[in-house]
């Protein structure tokens, strides 16, 4: 029997899982950190990261409170309550983004395993697929436990990594910080990166189901923003060991590990990051399964026993097919549009209409919450 989370766990779980799903393979090479934070200069990158932190914290806090008030624990219910019949627009954007992400995850998993072991990429794709299917089949409680535990593992490895780099190259990092390099694009870079990852927030709505008060919902949202950006800040600081070289590299993390010459740490780092690929894929596919199941239940029916396995395995196979047939390059062309779509269809409405509905529900809680969410 599932029990409610208590104490600090209730506050931390949403943030830990947000961080797990958001990181995905993006931090694996350090390329995203270099592109969005490092491109603003070393100190400017830290400012960019703070912009990302604030935007994520605000979006998570408002969204979590909206979900708590209206009990919309899947993104379909939430967008239906937020936008009414226009909520279907979010589904279109979500599926486009999900297919891109699944394709990237499979390609990344294959490349990582090949680089580490020299074996075929199919081993990486297979491990990723089995890991995602297993976690989604095991259900919400298992997903929360595994993703939360892996977040602690990730932080531990990052801290060890950072300490070793500081011991060896601390003077380089201090000198880089002393330069005070800040480019004028620091704010837009930080905002762009936060928008780029907005899709993650509606993936983890199930983690808010135990929040009983506004303080808990908003507090866990703020913590989510903080926990989500800390690994990026740590990685950016580590890049200060040789900022110019690392910033110009295609895979910044590889350059740092070459400087350290510690193969064992690199292997551990890659294993932990491979786990985040599974976490990200699990987050995207679980959100689809929850959305479909909730829609069936609201229609007064029941999802067949074979429905859940078909949805999960089907989504996994689509991701594999995208990475095999090179369809990824085709859909990535619509990636920029979909990212800005999340800003227009989700972020802006949530920060305006969503806040208004939360306030209105506070004045008339029985009337507002009695209304079922629209599709």
Order of alpha helices (4+ residues) and beta strands (2+ residues): alpha-alpha-alpha-alpha-alpha-alpha-alpha-alpha-alpha-alpha-alpha-alpha-alpha-alpha-alpha-alpha-alpha-alpha
